[in-house]
Amino acid sequence: MKGNGSLELLEQEIRHRQRVDSIFGKFNVEDKTDIVMDYTCLKASIEHFKSICNEMSDYSLKYIRKLAIACETISSEDIKKAFLAACQ
């Protein structure tokens, strides 16, 4: 039945979004308007997320800003440790 396949895909997407929300929910950073971009840290952090959590998707992109803000106060290695703790 097509309906069951669609329901399964929807359930997978919901689980994926809940997992991504849970991972980034552990980053306690305040949202702000002025971000000093550390592109080296941001790029490394995105790569850490992709390699450790295997969760990069269109939905995950909504958290790039949160990573950019985190890069202002902590190193990409500390972000990597956070992903290791959250994803394994």
N, C-alpha and C positions, 0 to 999 in steps of 0.2 A: 504494500500500500504506500502511495506517495505521502499520505498524511503522516504516517509514522516516521518516515525519513525526515520530513520537515520539522517535526517536533523534536527529533533527536538533534538535528542541527541547531535549532533554537536553544535547546538545553545546553549543548556544548558551548555556544556563544555566551550564554548567561554565566556558565561556570568559568569560562575564560575571563570575562569581565570582572567577576567577583574576585578571582585570583589576582588579577592585575591591580584592582582597587586595594586589595589586602596588602600586596607588596608595597605599593607606594603610600599606603596609609601609615606605614611605619616611619616615613620620613617626616619628621616634625619641623617643617619650615614654614615660615609665615609668607603669605603671598605679598608681593610688593610690586610697585610700578616701575621702579628704576632698578634694572639688573645690570651689573657689570659682568659682561659675558667672558667667561674663561672657556674658550672653545676647546682647548686641549683637554681640560677636565670633562667638559660636556661630552665630547666625542668618546673619550675613554669610558665614561660612565654608561653611555649608550651601548658601547661594545660589551662592557661587563654585563649589562642587563641581558643583552641578546645571548651571550655565551653561557651565562649562569642560569638564567631563568627560562630561556627558550620561549619567551612570551611576546616578542615584538610583533605588533599588529597595528592596524589603523587605530584601534581603540587605545593602544598604549601610547600613541603619539600625544594624547592629551596631557601626559605627565612630563613631557620634555621641559616645560617651563619649571616644574617642580625640581627637576634635576639641575637646571641652570641656576636656580636659587640656592640649592644645596651646594653647588660648586663654589659659591661665594664664601661659605663658612667651613666646609670640610673638604678633604682631598678626595681624589678619585679612588684612591686605595681604601679610604674609609667607606666610601660609597660601595665599593666592591665587597667589602666585608659585610655591609648591610644586606646586599643582595645574596651573599652566601648564606647568611643567617635566615633570610626570608624565603629563599627558594630551595633550600636543601634540607 
